[in-house]
Amino acid sequence: MPLPTSAGRDNILQQFLIESVVLAGSGGLAGIGVGAAAALVLGRANRWPVLVSPGAVLLALTFSAGVGIFFGFYPAWRASRLNPIECLRHE
């Protein structure tokens, strides 16, 4: 079976969406880590009880992935409509 010579619109759209979700999810994980660490440090410094809720962590991660999908779909859709050869020629 021969390999395809160029990516189809669906392939390009899928790649862009995966990239945007991975980037947004990574940013969300970094934000969760920094937020949890800051809460623990401030809690220990002031002798406050600290609870990092798994539900809040899941909500934050879901929200960041949703932002990646929402703001990544339109650029992904536009990129999938372009001719890859013309894009590379003008880069």
Residue pairs with C-beta under 8 A, 6 or more apart in sequence:
6 84
7 15
7 84
9 80
9 81
10 80
12 76
12 79
12 80
12 84
13 76
13 77
13 79
13 80
15 76
16 72
16 75
16 76
16 79
16 80
17 69
17 72
17 73
17 76
19 72
20 68
20 69
20 71
20 72
20 73
20 75
20 76
21 65
21 68
21 69
21 72
22 68
23 68
24 64
24 65
24 67
24 68
24 69
24 71
24 72
25 61
25 64
25 65
25 68
27 64
28 60
28 61
28 63
28 64
28 65
29 61
31 60
31 64
32 57
32 60
32 61
35 60
36 52
36 57
39 50
39 52
40 50
40 52
42 48
42 50
43 49
43 50
44 50
